Amino acid sequence: MGTEQEAVARIHACGRFSGRAGLHRIQALCHALGDPQDRLKFVHLAGTNGKGSTATMLASVLEHAGYRTGLYTSPYLVVFRERIRVNGAMIVPEDLVRLEAWVRQAAEGLTLPEGEHIGEFEFVTALAFLYFAEQGCQIVVLETGLGGSYDATNVIAPPEVAAITSVSLDHTAVLGDTVEAIARTKAGIYKAGSVHLAAGGQSEAVYRVLREAAPDLQVAQPASVRQMGIGGTSFTWKGRKYTIRLAGAYQPQNAALALAILEALQVRGWNISEEAIKSGLHAAYIAGRMQVACADPLVLLDGAHNVGGIAELCETMRKFAPQGKIYAVLGMCADKAAEDVVHGIEFPVARYYLTPLQNDRSLDPKMLAGYLAGQETVCCKDSTEALRQAMEAAGTEDLVLVFGSLYLVGEAEKLLPDRKLQTF
């Protein structure tokens, strides 16, 4: 069957886009595999920002409540297997290799419309369903990849809860160029028989679209922050106190949505104690979201890569207000609204170190430099050089901020394995 690296290479070779929009390919593939998704229960998450953090918190609480819990997220930072977890543990290489061969055989036996094939995300989603079913997961926290209506994850029957995190502009070439259009696509995960939730603090235009799809929509009550710092945040929700280790001004509201989802699950009969909620929220950790990666100098990694994410990052920078200068390591994908993103940066940056990403979606750093006209920029050959120069420039009170892409965060993770700081 080959090695893990060979299996992952074959998965990547499937490509991002596989034909006209629709669920017909993933439906055919899952059916050929025995429809493993029909043996599972789900919490389904869509949205522009906050999906990964909300999903991680949910999965942690459900595990602490005693449920065998699957977690499906994307993209990965360092290891492909990060995307598929059961009770926090990544799928092991042997299972990935075995299931890749199984799914590949099923995919090769399909008859699809001319010019269409099984794409990477469809392939991995089917593989994840097989693994979660094999592992006897009692519930799976399932994050969409792109959009909602025609996202491969939407092949599932009505989930226990379908929730939409914050909606903003991203993937506009595919999803639409207004928040209303994007919200309409994401609302495709709402199905009769599910509880329908959305994160609080969004525009009425977004809620109006979501209510068109789900008149029974519930909006999560906001959290009230008590204390916030690099080491995490304490907050209250419906009069109860909670603490999370996830830094970032946006995380309490992600936690509020997770709490609303957990409350809905309790109503549906899931046994989730308050003790499990508090311990699960506190235990939750996700790399690449205001992650402290190094102490001297202080290096923070954040996956902000679209307009909404940058707005949240700016709010976090205002809250944390570093004493010294900020040196930024920035790299982005070419399919992002890079000009809008950099124009949304409101915190002062002493110098930008611009880097290409190690994939074929990378934006040329020279284009980023053009968008940052008037700012001090250095175009680097790769993330290793960019991070080295930024860390050498930073003094003891300065901050090195790595952002612009989760791919870049993953590259930085690999470069700082021995310099991580455990602050919690």
MOUR-V346361 format. One record per run of one state. SS is the DSSP state (alpha for helix, beta for strand, coil for the rest). FROM is the first residue (numbers start at 0). TO is the last residue. Records with the same first field share a line. If there is no record, write none. Layout:
SS->FROM-TO, FROM-TO
//
This chain:
coil->0-2, 12-22, 32-34, 39-40, 46-47, 49-49, 64-67, 72-78, 86-87, 90-91, 108-118, 134-137, 143-150, 155-159, 164-164, 166-170, 175-177, 189-193, 198-202, 213-216, 219-222, 229-230, 237-238, 244-249, 267-272, 283-289, 294-296, 301-305, 320-324, 330-331, 333-336, 343-349, 354-360, 362-363, 371-375, 379-381, 393-397, 403-404, 415-423
alpha->3-11, 23-31, 35-38, 50-63, 79-82, 92-107, 119-133, 151-154, 171-174, 178-188, 203-212, 250-266, 273-282, 306-319, 337-342, 364-370, 382-392, 405-414
beta->41-45, 48-48, 68-71, 83-85, 88-89, 138-142, 160-163, 165-165, 194-197, 217-218, 223-228, 231-236, 239-243, 290-293, 297-300, 325-329, 332-332, 350-353, 361-361, 376-378, 398-402
//
